[in-house]
């Protein structure tokens, strides 16, 4: 199974989001949220009409929220509590801020730790067009999570990352 496990602490904004590296489909992302934390990951949506991201059945025992942002950091869709205290992001092709197949950011937080500026809804397609700049605060517990993904590929490939490192090494040797 194509799983990414959080490396250190995933960032909470597009500029600091963790970039899962691999080839082909990305099926799960596993990590841990701390007391005042949100985690964000870069993903490649293959087909927004077939996309899903879910914490249902993923082992989280706390109240999760899921968010999807486009490559510009604008909220596309959000969900809080689709299955008990767990969350499910459905297909988003019809959402106003969808940009078709390509790069997106999936984020997880605990209940009531919401992106700023606020999205227009906590369940469904967002209609606001301002990019995320931070997160509000929240009280409550958190812990381990697994996000199960459908119609998603890794954001970065191992070959691409190796090529970048080689290029950087070559530049250092030349100067």
Phi, psi and omega in degrees: 000140182275095183243141172250133176249128181313132178258111185067227176245118178298142177293174182240007177228160180307322182292338182243006182299147177285140181251100177298132181251132179173185179236134176084205186295141172251116189260323179218152171234126180242141179194195180220134174260134175264184189306314182237058191232153165223145179243138181231140181227140174281135176223163173248114177280123180279317182213102181303335179285343180247001184293146163205152173221131188215143170255359179293130182075008184264010175088353178288131180256011182238170186281105183268158168227141176240146180222147173236130179241146176282180185298338178270004179083012180270131181300135179255309184207152181219158173207138174228120172067060175274335178224090187067236179266004183264167188235154179217122172264120179272185176309144186233014184304327183273357181288144183305320185264012175289141178243023180080192178299148178143203186281134176218173175233126174258134182232147177233140174214173175270169184312132173072009169264096191253152177294152175240136353297159184297144173283163183286345181205156174262356179217097177130195183287135177277141177248355176286151183243015179269138178287155178296138178236350181175193181226144173286173180263163181207156171253164179128177182264166177210191181163211183285153177212160168225128175257122177264130187242148174232138177062044181228140172246165174302150179280323179236147177259152180299318180298318179297314181295321177297319179298320178296316180296320179296318179299316180295319178298317179299318180297318181296321181291331183279339184246000000 
